[in-house]
């Protein structure tokens, strides 16, 4: 399987100044996926967020960077808006419909996740009726006072892994109901999955130091396939 790495120039990810994807990989654009080559890609610098430096703060890197405990892994990026990305189906905004336990239809995994914030089925149905995943998120955010009071407790399991159990349930349903998504996730092998959505500091990397919880959840569930 061809390994891929993101083609970013100097950015919030801490790439070496002067590194340019377009010159290193002709035709590459910012955010594009390019063949991973350890001989030419991000080598040698402890500030290269995707480089080959093994000694840089591994406690932090193991959770938030595409290497773990000194073992470099190739990275696959995805986000909520780039439908041309071959890995876009990893995003919860991808148009893969789902049905919940009550048989209610949800256009995307994001619709299902945000609808589950509400105990009132009328509110949940309106969230799921939004035309876009972003619209579902914005509507749910605007109804924050009506979100179930135990949402944080049922959403994030306070254990060693601090695992987002509601999100993992949604992803499991997405895997079960959409075989093409399961096949795509399996095809990523051991690659680090990085959600680069800039407006997601919890589920993605946000401005560059977000938690990437969606990517981490996908990697955990990938082990079960």
GROMACS elastic network, one bead per residue, 0.5 to 0.9 nm:
[ bonds ]
;  ai    aj funct       b0    kb
    1   187     6  0.81554   500
    1   188     6  0.85777   500
    1   189     6  0.84598   500
    2    35     6  0.67630   500
    2    36     6  0.77790   500
    3    34     6  0.83010   500
    3    35     6  0.58766   500
    3    36     6  0.53450   500
    3    37     6  0.84729   500
    3    74     6  0.60901   500
    3    75     6  0.77464   500
    3    76     6  0.82714   500
    3   188     6  0.87159   500
    3   191     6  0.78017   500
    4    33     6  0.57046   500
    4    34     6  0.53326   500
    4    37     6  0.86123   500
    4    74     6  0.62062   500
    4    75     6  0.61620   500
    4    76     6  0.61439   500
    4    77     6  0.87844   500
    4   191     6  0.85667   500
    5    32     6  0.82536   500
    5    33     6  0.55845   500
    5    34     6  0.55477   500
    5    35     6  0.63576   500
    5    36     6  0.53098   500
    5    37     6  0.85918   500
    5    41     6  0.85957   500
    5    50     6  0.82301   500
    5    74     6  0.60636   500
    5    75     6  0.50790   500
    5    76     6  0.61288   500
    5    77     6  0.76723   500
    6    21     6  0.88513   500
    6    30     6  0.78055   500
    6    31     6  0.56331   500
    6    32     6  0.57421   500
    6    34     6  0.63013   500
    6    35     6  0.88375   500
    6    36     6  0.86315   500
    6    50     6  0.86727   500
    6    75     6  0.70673   500
    6    76     6  0.70796   500
    6    77     6  0.65502   500
    7    20     6  0.81489   500
    7    21     6  0.51852   500
    7    22     6  0.80691   500
    7    25     6  0.81957   500
    7    28     6  0.66654   500
    7    29     6  0.65172   500
    7    30     6  0.54216   500
    7    31     6  0.53131   500
    7    32     6  0.52136   500
    7    33     6  0.60538   500
    7    34     6  0.62778   500
    8    11     6  0.71828   500
    8    13     6  0.84285   500
    8    15     6  0.77331   500
    8    19     6  0.83108   500
    8    20     6  0.72479   500
    8    21     6  0.59712   500
    8    29     6  0.76080   500
    8    31     6  0.57317   500
    8    32     6  0.77009   500
    9    13     6  0.89969   500
    9    15     6  0.65510   500
    9    16     6  0.81449   500
    9    17     6  0.79802   500
    9    18     6  0.75019   500
    9    19     6  0.55928   500
    9    21     6  0.58456   500
    9    22     6  0.85398   500
    9    30     6  0.68327   500
   10    13     6  0.74310   500
   10    14     6  0.64652   500
   10    16     6  0.63330   500
   10    17     6  0.56125   500
   10    18     6  0.68252   500
   10    19     6  0.64610   500
   10    20     6  0.75395   500
   11    14     6  0.58207   500
   11    15     6  0.63484   500
   11    16     6  0.89882   500
   11    17     6  0.88152   500
   11   208     6  0.86185   500
   12    15     6  0.78408   500
   12   207     6  0.68205   500
   12   208     6  0.52665   500
   12   209     6  0.83493   500
   13    47     6  0.87219   500
   13    48     6  0.75926   500
   13    49     6  0.56453   500
   13    50     6  0.81001   500
   13   207     6  0.88158   500
   13   208     6  0.57822   500
   13   209     6  0.82376   500
   14    17     6  0.82728   500
   14    47     6  0.57675   500
   14    48     6  0.55570   500
   14    49     6  0.55757   500
   14    50     6  0.86124   500
   14   208     6  0.87932   500
   15    18     6  0.84413   500
   15    19     6  0.69365   500
   15    42     6  0.73490   500
   15    45     6  0.86872   500
   15    47     6  0.67045   500
   15    49     6  0.61696   500
   15    50     6  0.76518   500
   15    51     6  0.83288   500
   16    19     6  0.57385   500
   16    42     6  0.74069   500
   16    45     6  0.72408   500
   16    47     6  0.69569   500
   16    48     6  0.58577   500
   16    49     6  0.88516   500
   17    20     6  0.86468   500
   19    23     6  0.84392   500
   19    24     6  0.79238   500
   19    42     6  0.82600   500
   20    23     6  0.55969   500
   20    24     6  0.61586   500
   20    25     6  0.83746   500
   21    24     6  0.50495   500
   21    25     6  0.55749   500
   21    26     6  0.76316   500
   21    27     6  0.85119   500
   21    28     6  0.59676   500
   21    29     6  0.66823   500
   21    30     6  0.70579   500
   21    32     6  0.88964   500
   21    34     6  0.89331   500
   22    25     6  0.52763   500
   22    26     6  0.51472   500
   22    27     6  0.59036   500
   22    29     6  0.61770   500
   22    30     6  0.81629   500
   23    26     6  0.56124   500
   23    27     6  0.82227   500
   23    28     6  0.81709   500
   24    28     6  0.83196   500
   24    40     6  0.81464   500
   24    41     6  0.85618   500
   25    28     6  0.55664   500
   25    29     6  0.88266   500
   25    34     6  0.74085   500
   25    35     6  0.89362   500
   26    29     6  0.87991   500
   28    31     6  0.84142   500
   28    32     6  0.60928   500
   28    33     6  0.78999   500
   28    34     6  0.72387   500
   29    32     6  0.53937   500
   29    33     6  0.86497   500
   30    33     6  0.88739   500
   31    77     6  0.78462   500
   31    78     6  0.89430   500
   31   196     6  0.89629   500
   32    77     6  0.85969   500
   32    85     6  0.78793   500
   33    36     6  0.87550   500
   33    76     6  0.75494   500
   33    77     6  0.76137   500
   33    85     6  0.81312   500
   33    86     6  0.89861   500
   34    37     6  0.89409   500
   36    40     6  0.86229   500
   36    41     6  0.70691   500
   36    74     6  0.69065   500
   36    75     6  0.86300   500
   37    40     6  0.56854   500
   37    41     6  0.56911   500
   38    41     6  0.53379   500
   38    42     6  0.76035   500
   38    43     6  0.69983   500
   38    51     6  0.82454   500
   38    52     6  0.74518   500
   39    42     6  0.84894   500
   39    43     6  0.71529   500
   40    43     6  0.67407   500
   41    50     6  0.82560   500
   41    51     6  0.67598   500
   41    52     6  0.83677   500
   42    45     6  0.71723   500
   42    48     6  0.59877   500
   42    49     6  0.81253   500
   42    50     6  0.63120   500
   42    52     6  0.66862   500
   42    53     6  0.89170   500
   43    46     6  0.88528   500
   43    48     6  0.75618   500
   43    50     6  0.85679   500
   43    51     6  0.50404   500
   43    52     6  0.51511   500
   43    53     6  0.70631   500
   44    47     6  0.88515   500
   44    48     6  0.78361   500
   44    51     6  0.67921   500
   44    52     6  0.60845   500
   44    53     6  0.57792   500
   45    48     6  0.52889   500
   45    49     6  0.86755   500
   45    51     6  0.67485   500
   45    52     6  0.75448   500
   45    53     6  0.62172   500
   46    49     6  0.76964   500
   46    51     6  0.75777   500
   46    52     6  0.81403   500
   46    53     6  0.54617   500
   46    54     6  0.81681   500
   46    55     6  0.77813   500
   46    56     6  0.60244   500
   47    50     6  0.86791   500
   47    51     6  0.79906   500
   47    53     6  0.84184   500
   47    56     6  0.83517   500
   48    52     6  0.78933   500
   48    53     6  0.77520   500
   49    52     6  0.88343   500
   49    53     6  0.89388   500
   49    65     6  0.70791   500
   49    66     6  0.80808   500
   50    53     6  0.86325   500
   50    65     6  0.75468   500
   50    66     6  0.65877   500
   50    67     6  0.79091   500
   50    72     6  0.85843   500
   50    74     6  0.84104   500
   50    75     6  0.80548   500
   51    54     6  0.87452   500
   51    67     6  0.89642   500
   51    72     6  0.82209   500
   52    67     6  0.86393   500
   52    70     6  0.88894   500
   52    71     6  0.89022   500
   52    72     6  0.65883   500
   53    56     6  0.65276   500
   53    70     6  0.80284   500
   53    72     6  0.85018   500
   54    57     6  0.87013   500
   54    58     6  0.78552   500
   54    67     6  0.83031   500
   54    68     6  0.89452   500
   54    69     6  0.78385   500
   54    71     6  0.72552   500
   54    72     6  0.76945   500
   55    58     6  0.67884   500
   55    69     6  0.87424   500
   55    70     6  0.68104   500
   56    59     6  0.88271   500
   56    60     6  0.87447   500
   56    61     6  0.76941   500
   56    70     6  0.85987   500
   57    60     6  0.57158   500
   57    61     6  0.62087   500
   57    62     6  0.87228   500
   58    62     6  0.57171   500
   58    63     6  0.86940   500
   58    67     6  0.82607   500
   58    68     6  0.67275   500
   58    69     6  0.55253   500
   58    70     6  0.69462   500
   59    62     6  0.55957   500
   59    63     6  0.73399   500
   59    68     6  0.84305   500
   59    69     6  0.75867   500
   60    63     6  0.58573   500
   60    64     6  0.63157   500
   60    65     6  0.76036   500
   61    64     6  0.51934   500
   61    66     6  0.72476   500
   61    67     6  0.63417   500
   61    68     6  0.61832   500
   61    69     6  0.76486   500
   61    70     6  0.89933   500
   62    65     6  0.62369   500
   62    66     6  0.76220   500
   62    67     6  0.62608   500
   62    69     6  0.60544   500
   62    70     6  0.86755   500
   63    66     6  0.84172   500
   63    67     6  0.86985   500
   63    68     6  0.75624   500
   63   211     6  0.79108   500
   63   212     6  0.86586   500
   63   216     6  0.81258   500
   64    67     6  0.84975   500
   64    68     6  0.89868   500
   64   194     6  0.89643   500
   64   205     6  0.84604   500
   64   209     6  0.78552   500
   64   210     6  0.78636   500
   64   211     6  0.62601   500
   64   212     6  0.68363   500
   64   216     6  0.87262   500
   65    68     6  0.74634   500
   65   192     6  0.81421   500
   65   194     6  0.85015   500
   66    72     6  0.68334   500
   66    73     6  0.58023   500
   66    74     6  0.68794   500
   66    75     6  0.60691   500
   66   191     6  0.80099   500
   66   192     6  0.52441   500
   66   193     6  0.78185   500
   66   194     6  0.78809   500
   67    70     6  0.65062   500
   67    71     6  0.56463   500
   67    73     6  0.53085   500
   67    74     6  0.80622   500
   67    75     6  0.88607   500
   67   192     6  0.76366   500
   68    71     6  0.53862   500
   68    72     6  0.66139   500
   68    73     6  0.77086   500
   69    72     6  0.83835   500
   73   190     6  0.71769   500
   73   191     6  0.56819   500
   73   192     6  0.61451   500
   74   190     6  0.80263   500
   74   191     6  0.51259   500
   74   192     6  0.61632   500
   74   193     6  0.89069   500
   75   191     6  0.53524   500
   75   193     6  0.60088   500
   75   194     6  0.68799   500
   76    87     6  0.78019   500
   76   188     6  0.77551   500
   76   191     6  0.64057   500
   76   192     6  0.61104   500
   76   193     6  0.50778   500
   76   194     6  0.60913   500
   76   195     6  0.86631   500
   77    85     6  0.85692   500
   77    87     6  0.75688   500
   77    88     6  0.88180   500
   77   192     6  0.84010   500
   77   193     6  0.60669   500
   77   195     6  0.59723   500
   77   196     6  0.64652   500
   78    81     6  0.87062   500
   78    82     6  0.75243   500
   78    85     6  0.69627   500
   78    86     6  0.86326   500
   78    87     6  0.60695   500
   78    88     6  0.57517   500
   78    89     6  0.84495   500
   78    90     6  0.68211   500
   78    91     6  0.66186   500
   78   193     6  0.76555   500
   78   194     6  0.63595   500
   78   195     6  0.51919   500
   78   196     6  0.60808   500
   78   197     6  0.77214   500
   78   215     6  0.89528   500
   79    82     6  0.62532   500
   79    83     6  0.86272   500
   79    85     6  0.85469   500
   79    87     6  0.88102   500
   79    88     6  0.67605   500
   79    90     6  0.81012   500
   79    91     6  0.59111   500
   79    92     6  0.88178   500
   79    93     6  0.85013   500
   79   194     6  0.82960   500
   79   195     6  0.53412   500
   79   196     6  0.52587   500
   79   198     6  0.84347   500
   79   204     6  0.82134   500
   80    83     6  0.78954   500
   80    88     6  0.74675   500
   80    91     6  0.56424   500
   80    92     6  0.71691   500
   80    93     6  0.55345   500
   80    94     6  0.73684   500
   80   133     6  0.88297   500
   80   134     6  0.87781   500
   80   195     6  0.82978   500
   80   196     6  0.83178   500
   80   197     6  0.61054   500
   81    84     6  0.88421   500
   81    88     6  0.82618   500
   81    91     6  0.87062   500
   81    93     6  0.77830   500
   81    94     6  0.86883   500
   81   197     6  0.79793   500
   82    85     6  0.56512   500
   82    88     6  0.66646   500
   83    86     6  0.77741   500
   83    87     6  0.85140   500
   83    88     6  0.56560   500
   83    89     6  0.83294   500
   83    94     6  0.76893   500
   84    87     6  0.84202   500
   84    88     6  0.71699   500
   85    88     6  0.51971   500
   85    89     6  0.86607   500
   86    89     6  0.77514   500
   87    90     6  0.58161   500
   87    91     6  0.79748   500
   87   184     6  0.74313   500
   87   185     6  0.86510   500
   88    91     6  0.55572   500
   88    92     6  0.87851   500
   88    93     6  0.84716   500
   88    94     6  0.64505   500
   89    92     6  0.73629   500
   89    93     6  0.79629   500
   89    94     6  0.52252   500
   89    95     6  0.78418   500
   89    96     6  0.77372   500
   89   180     6  0.87042   500
   89   181     6  0.63306   500
   89   184     6  0.77528   500
   89   185     6  0.88034   500
   90    93     6  0.85476   500
   90    94     6  0.73857   500
   90   181     6  0.72301   500
   90   184     6  0.79234   500
   90   185     6  0.72526   500
   90   193     6  0.88901   500
   90   195     6  0.87958   500
   90   215     6  0.85681   500
   90   218     6  0.80426   500
   91    94     6  0.55669   500
   91   109     6  0.84612   500
   91   110     6  0.86490   500
   91   195     6  0.78235   500
   91   214     6  0.84878   500
   92    95     6  0.81820   500
   92    96     6  0.83628   500
   92   108     6  0.64041   500
   92   111     6  0.84185   500
   92   113     6  0.89096   500
   92   133     6  0.79894   500
   92   171     6  0.83700   500
   92   214     6  0.88339   500
   93    96     6  0.82234   500
   93   107     6  0.89479   500
   93   108     6  0.59055   500
   93   109     6  0.66517   500
   93   110     6  0.57250   500
   93   111     6  0.81884   500
   93   132     6  0.79157   500
   93   133     6  0.53830   500
   93   134     6  0.77125   500
   94    97     6  0.87850   500
   94   107     6  0.88936   500
   94   108     6  0.63122   500
   94   109     6  0.77526   500
   94   110     6  0.85331   500
   94   133     6  0.83654   500
   95   107     6  0.62680   500
   95   108     6  0.52989   500
   95   109     6  0.82040   500
   95   133     6  0.88470   500
   96   106     6  0.88177   500
   96   107     6  0.65202   500
   96   108     6  0.52679   500
   96   109     6  0.71064   500
   96   174     6  0.75796   500
   96   177     6  0.88006   500
   96   178     6  0.69816   500
   96   181     6  0.83453   500
   97   105     6  0.71965   500
   97   106     6  0.56527   500
   97   109     6  0.70711   500
   97   174     6  0.80308   500
   97   177     6  0.82583   500
   97   178     6  0.80967   500
   98   103     6  0.89893   500
   98   104     6  0.82339   500
   98   105     6  0.59787   500
   98   106     6  0.51475   500
   98   107     6  0.64333   500
   98   108     6  0.64382   500
   98   109     6  0.67127   500
   98   111     6  0.89814   500
   98   112     6  0.74047   500
   98   170     6  0.89542   500
   98   173     6  0.73075   500
   98   174     6  0.65567   500
   98   177     6  0.67262   500
   98   178     6  0.82245   500
   99   102     6  0.76753   500
   99   103     6  0.52509   500
   99   104     6  0.52670   500
   99   106     6  0.59907   500
   99   107     6  0.87688   500
   99   112     6  0.81454   500
   99   173     6  0.82328   500
   99   177     6  0.82418   500
  100   103     6  0.52036   500
  100   104     6  0.54975   500
  100   105     6  0.69176   500
  100   106     6  0.77185   500
  100   112     6  0.74421   500
  100   170     6  0.89184   500
  100   173     6  0.81781   500
  101   104     6  0.74424   500
  104   125     6  0.82638   500
  104   128     6  0.88875   500
  105   112     6  0.84230   500
  105   125     6  0.89810   500
  105   128     6  0.75505   500
  105   129     6  0.89343   500
  106   109     6  0.71644   500
  106   110     6  0.84696   500
  106   111     6  0.57445   500
  106   112     6  0.56083   500
  106   115     6  0.87538   500
  106   125     6  0.88996   500
  106   128     6  0.54838   500
  106   129     6  0.77050   500
  107   110     6  0.82713   500
  107   111     6  0.64290   500
  107   112     6  0.79185   500
  107   128     6  0.71187   500
  107   129     6  0.81695   500
  107   130     6  0.87177   500
  107   131     6  0.83142   500
  107   132     6  0.82137   500
  107   133     6  0.81032   500
  108   111     6  0.52501   500
  108   112     6  0.66253   500
  108   113     6  0.88222   500
  108   128     6  0.85857   500
  108   132     6  0.84393   500
  108   133     6  0.67399   500
  108   174     6  0.87738   500
  109   112     6  0.51003   500
  109   113     6  0.61436   500
  109   114     6  0.86814   500
  109   133     6  0.83054   500
  109   170     6  0.64591   500
  109   171     6  0.72981   500
  109   173     6  0.86090   500
  109   174     6  0.67422   500
  110   113     6  0.50832   500
  110   114     6  0.61583   500
  110   115     6  0.84113   500
  110   128     6  0.89454   500
  110   133     6  0.56669   500
  110   134     6  0.82311   500
  110   136     6  0.74346   500
  110   137     6  0.75191   500
  110   170     6  0.85860   500
  111   114     6  0.54116   500
  111   115     6  0.59998   500
  111   116     6  0.86610   500
  111   127     6  0.66203   500
  111   128     6  0.51504   500
  111   129     6  0.82799   500
  111   130     6  0.78931   500
  111   132     6  0.82059   500
  111   133     6  0.58410   500
  111   134     6  0.87630   500
  111   135     6  0.88864   500
  111   136     6  0.57563   500
  111   137     6  0.75259   500
  112   115     6  0.51345   500
  112   116     6  0.63002   500
  112   124     6  0.86240   500
  112   127     6  0.84687   500
  112   128     6  0.67263   500
  112   170     6  0.71337   500
  113   116     6  0.53810   500
  113   117     6  0.72003   500
  113   166     6  0.73818   500
  113   167     6  0.66632   500
  113   170     6  0.64369   500
  114   117     6  0.55001   500
  114   118     6  0.79664   500
  114   124     6  0.78402   500
  114   127     6  0.70504   500
  114   128     6  0.80628   500
  114   136     6  0.67403   500
  114   137     6  0.62680   500
  114   139     6  0.89281   500
  114   140     6  0.62497   500
  114   141     6  0.88624   500
  115   118     6  0.60163   500
  115   119     6  0.87582   500
  115   121     6  0.85115   500
  115   123     6  0.75589   500
  115   125     6  0.70636   500
  115   126     6  0.82131   500
  115   127     6  0.56204   500
  115   128     6  0.62113   500
  115   136     6  0.80063   500
  115   140     6  0.75125   500
  116   119     6  0.72974   500
  116   124     6  0.67251   500
  116   147     6  0.89865   500
  116   148     6  0.88473   500
  116   151     6  0.89228   500
  116   166     6  0.83699   500
  117   124     6  0.76175   500
  117   140     6  0.77477   500
  117   146     6  0.86021   500
  117   147     6  0.53964   500
  117   148     6  0.59456   500
  117   151     6  0.64364   500
  117   155     6  0.88734   500
  118   121     6  0.70472   500
  118   122     6  0.87958   500
  118   123     6  0.64683   500
  118   124     6  0.57042   500
  118   140     6  0.85666   500
  118   146     6  0.68892   500
  118   147     6  0.51627   500
  118   148     6  0.54607   500
  118   151     6  0.86877   500
  119   122     6  0.87382   500
  119   123     6  0.79544   500
  119   124     6  0.74425   500
  119   146     6  0.86059   500
  119   147     6  0.76259   500
  119   148     6  0.61196   500
  120   123     6  0.55574   500
  120   124     6  0.64626   500
  120   125     6  0.87830   500
  120   146     6  0.86306   500
  120   148     6  0.88162   500
  121   125     6  0.59013   500
  121   126     6  0.85295   500
  122   125     6  0.51900   500
  122   126     6  0.63864   500
  122   127     6  0.88329   500
  123   126     6  0.51871   500
  123   127     6  0.63730   500
  123   128     6  0.87786   500
  123   140     6  0.86567   500
  123   143     6  0.87626   500
  123   146     6  0.87485   500
  124   127     6  0.51692   500
  124   128     6  0.63246   500
  124   129     6  0.86739   500
  124   140     6  0.86958   500
  125   128     6  0.50956   500
  125   129     6  0.61218   500
  125   130     6  0.89847   500
  126   130     6  0.67123   500
  126   136     6  0.84183   500
  126   139     6  0.85418   500
  127   130     6  0.56272   500
  127   135     6  0.80652   500
  127   136     6  0.50707   500
  127   137     6  0.78913   500
  127   139     6  0.64464   500
  127   140     6  0.65879   500
  128   131     6  0.82775   500
  128   133     6  0.87415   500
  128   136     6  0.65924   500
  129   132     6  0.86869   500
  129   136     6  0.78832   500
  130   133     6  0.72465   500
  130   134     6  0.85802   500
  130   135     6  0.57648   500
  130   136     6  0.53962   500
  130   139     6  0.82515   500
  131   134     6  0.86242   500
  131   135     6  0.66895   500
  131   136     6  0.77439   500
  132   135     6  0.50533   500
  132   136     6  0.63936   500
  132   137     6  0.88081   500
  133   136     6  0.50567   500
  133   137     6  0.63591   500
  133   138     6  0.87164   500
  134   137     6  0.51036   500
  134   138     6  0.61730   500
  134   139     6  0.85813   500
  135   138     6  0.51025   500
  135   139     6  0.60574   500
  135   140     6  0.85111   500
  136   139     6  0.52314   500
  136   140     6  0.61487   500
  136   141     6  0.85624   500
  137   140     6  0.51812   500
  137   141     6  0.61080   500
  137   142     6  0.86351   500
  138   141     6  0.50289   500
  138   142     6  0.61646   500
  138   143     6  0.87585   500
  139   142     6  0.50854   500
  139   143     6  0.64620   500
  139   144     6  0.89341   500
  140   143     6  0.51966   500
  140   144     6  0.65023   500
  140   146     6  0.89144   500
  140   147     6  0.79485   500
  141   144     6  0.51978   500
  141   145     6  0.89445   500
  141   147     6  0.88006   500
  142   145     6  0.82376   500
  143   146     6  0.55498   500
  143   147     6  0.67993   500
  144   147     6  0.52903   500
  144   148     6  0.88881   500
  145   148     6  0.84397   500
  145   149     6  0.88292   500
  146   149     6  0.80821   500
  147   150     6  0.84731   500
  147   151     6  0.70473   500
  148   151     6  0.53865   500
  148   152     6  0.88491   500
  149   152     6  0.78007   500
  149   153     6  0.87656   500
  150   153     6  0.53442   500
  150   154     6  0.61922   500
  150   155     6  0.83213   500
  151   154     6  0.52439   500
  151   155     6  0.56051   500
  151   156     6  0.82605   500
  152   156     6  0.57935   500
  152   157     6  0.84794   500
  153   156     6  0.56682   500
  153   157     6  0.65394   500
  153   158     6  0.76573   500
  154   157     6  0.66677   500
  154   164     6  0.84584   500
  154   165     6  0.71519   500
  154   166     6  0.68077   500
  155   163     6  0.84820   500
  155   164     6  0.55243   500
  155   165     6  0.55374   500
  155   167     6  0.71803   500
  156   159     6  0.88089   500
  156   162     6  0.63628   500
  156   163     6  0.57565   500
  156   165     6  0.57259   500
  156   166     6  0.71877   500
  156   167     6  0.86315   500
  157   160     6  0.88395   500
  157   161     6  0.79932   500
  157   162     6  0.54496   500
  157   163     6  0.52967   500
  157   164     6  0.59912   500
  157   165     6  0.59904   500
  157   166     6  0.87866   500
  158   161     6  0.76046   500
  158   163     6  0.71655   500
  158   164     6  0.88033   500
  159   162     6  0.50122   500
  159   163     6  0.72347   500
  160   163     6  0.80668   500
  161   164     6  0.88454   500
  162   165     6  0.87772   500
  163   166     6  0.88930   500
  163   167     6  0.87656   500
  163   168     6  0.80452   500
  163   213     6  0.83605   500
  163   217     6  0.75770   500
  164   167     6  0.54917   500
  164   168     6  0.62456   500
  164   169     6  0.87896   500
  164   213     6  0.76903   500
  164   214     6  0.86775   500
  164   217     6  0.75551   500
  165   169     6  0.61227   500
  165   170     6  0.86413   500
  166   169     6  0.50984   500
  166   170     6  0.63546   500
  166   171     6  0.87281   500
  167   170     6  0.50398   500
  167   171     6  0.61905   500
  167   172     6  0.85856   500
  167   214     6  0.78671   500
  167   217     6  0.78144   500
  168   172     6  0.60604   500
  168   173     6  0.85969   500
  168   214     6  0.87164   500
  168   217     6  0.63556   500
  168   218     6  0.79957   500
  168   221     6  0.76823   500
  169   172     6  0.50860   500
  169   173     6  0.63175   500
  169   174     6  0.86241   500
  170   173     6  0.51651   500
  170   174     6  0.61911   500
  170   175     6  0.86772   500
  171   175     6  0.61249   500
  171   176     6  0.85460   500
  171   217     6  0.83007   500
  171   218     6  0.76016   500
  171   221     6  0.81682   500
  172   175     6  0.50223   500
  172   176     6  0.61090   500
  172   177     6  0.85645   500
  172   221     6  0.76617   500
  173   177     6  0.59342   500
  173   178     6  0.81774   500
  174   177     6  0.53453   500
  174   178     6  0.57060   500
  174   179     6  0.84592   500
  174   181     6  0.73447   500
  174   182     6  0.81345   500
  175   178     6  0.53828   500
  175   179     6  0.62803   500
  175   180     6  0.82412   500
  175   181     6  0.60116   500
  175   182     6  0.50530   500
  175   183     6  0.87845   500
  175   185     6  0.88181   500
  176   179     6  0.66698   500
  176   181     6  0.88887   500
  176   182     6  0.76484   500
  177   181     6  0.87774   500
  178   181     6  0.54963   500
  178   182     6  0.67581   500
  179   182     6  0.50152   500
  179   183     6  0.61861   500
  179   184     6  0.86060   500
  180   183     6  0.50650   500
  180   184     6  0.61716   500
  180   185     6  0.86453   500
  181   184     6  0.50699   500
  181   185     6  0.61656   500
  181   186     6  0.86048   500
  182   185     6  0.51617   500
  182   186     6  0.61898   500
  182   187     6  0.85842   500
  182   222     6  0.85013   500
  182   225     6  0.78756   500
  183   186     6  0.51681   500
  183   187     6  0.61519   500
  183   188     6  0.89953   500
  184   187     6  0.50197   500
  184   188     6  0.67556   500
  185   188     6  0.55038   500
  185   189     6  0.77598   500
  185   218     6  0.77845   500
  185   219     6  0.85444   500
  185   222     6  0.64842   500
  185   225     6  0.87600   500
  186   189     6  0.58927   500
  186   190     6  0.89658   500
  186   222     6  0.63946   500
  186   223     6  0.87320   500
  186   225     6  0.69701   500
  187   190     6  0.89772   500
  188   191     6  0.57005   500
  188   192     6  0.83482   500
  188   193     6  0.82326   500
  188   222     6  0.87472   500
  189   192     6  0.88717   500
  189   222     6  0.83225   500
  190   193     6  0.88731   500
  190   219     6  0.81190   500
  190   222     6  0.88335   500
  191   219     6  0.85241   500
  192   215     6  0.78219   500
  192   216     6  0.83806   500
  192   219     6  0.74359   500
  193   212     6  0.86532   500
  193   214     6  0.86484   500
  193   216     6  0.71177   500
  193   218     6  0.74703   500
  193   219     6  0.68572   500
  194   204     6  0.72357   500
  194   205     6  0.76235   500
  194   212     6  0.65408   500
  194   214     6  0.82368   500
  194   215     6  0.53234   500
  194   216     6  0.80874   500
  195   198     6  0.87250   500
  195   200     6  0.84985   500
  195   203     6  0.72357   500
  195   205     6  0.63286   500
  195   206     6  0.86184   500
  195   212     6  0.59764   500
  195   213     6  0.83617   500
  195   214     6  0.68096   500
  195   215     6  0.56804   500
  196   199     6  0.87931   500
  196   200     6  0.80930   500
  196   204     6  0.56481   500
  196   205     6  0.55193   500
  196   206     6  0.67079   500
  196   207     6  0.88215   500
  196   208     6  0.82969   500
  196   212     6  0.80762   500
  197   200     6  0.56275   500
  197   201     6  0.82910   500
  197   203     6  0.82809   500
  197   204     6  0.55670   500
  197   205     6  0.66407   500
  197   206     6  0.59444   500
  197   207     6  0.87115   500
  198   201     6  0.73793   500
  198   204     6  0.71777   500
  198   205     6  0.66246   500
  198   207     6  0.56859   500
  198   208     6  0.79039   500
  198   210     6  0.89848   500
  199   204     6  0.77578   500
  199   205     6  0.83452   500
  199   206     6  0.52472   500
  199   207     6  0.75935   500
  200   203     6  0.54029   500
  200   205     6  0.63691   500
  200   207     6  0.82716   500
  200   210     6  0.72387   500
  200   211     6  0.87628   500
  200   212     6  0.81677   500
  201   204     6  0.53228   500
  201   205     6  0.53187   500
  201   207     6  0.71227   500
  201   208     6  0.82683   500
  201   209     6  0.73683   500
  201   211     6  0.61933   500
  201   212     6  0.72540   500
  201   213     6  0.88734   500
  202   205     6  0.71480   500
  202   206     6  0.76099   500
  202   210     6  0.57382   500
  202   211     6  0.50447   500
  202   212     6  0.60614   500
  202   213     6  0.59978   500
  202   214     6  0.80886   500
  203   206     6  0.82764   500
  203   210     6  0.75450   500
  203   211     6  0.64010   500
  203   215     6  0.73887   500
  203   216     6  0.87934   500
  204   208     6  0.88422   500
  204   209     6  0.88545   500
  204   210     6  0.58049   500
  204   211     6  0.61139   500
  204   213     6  0.63220   500
  204   214     6  0.64606   500
  204   215     6  0.72404   500
  205   208     6  0.51316   500
  205   209     6  0.54704   500
  205   211     6  0.58067   500
  205   212     6  0.51428   500
  205   213     6  0.86222   500
  206   209     6  0.65971   500
  206   210     6  0.51234   500
  206   211     6  0.82872   500
  206   212     6  0.82951   500
  207   210     6  0.68254   500
  209   212     6  0.86150   500
  210   213     6  0.84474   500
  211   214     6  0.85450   500
  211   215     6  0.89361   500
  211   216     6  0.86186   500
  212   215     6  0.53785   500
  212   216     6  0.62670   500
  212   217     6  0.86972   500
  213   217     6  0.59822   500
  213   218     6  0.85339   500
  214   217     6  0.50710   500
  214   218     6  0.62024   500
  214   219     6  0.86601   500
  215   218     6  0.51628   500
  215   219     6  0.63097   500
  215   220     6  0.87655   500
  216   219     6  0.50905   500
  216   220     6  0.62510   500
  216   221     6  0.87211   500
  217   220     6  0.51067   500
  217   221     6  0.62380   500
  217   222     6  0.84665   500
  218   221     6  0.52277   500
  218   222     6  0.59489   500
  218   223     6  0.88819   500
  219   223     6  0.67695   500
  220   223     6  0.56476   500
  220   224     6  0.74605   500
  221   224     6  0.52867   500
  221   225     6  0.70679   500
  222   225     6  0.54513   500
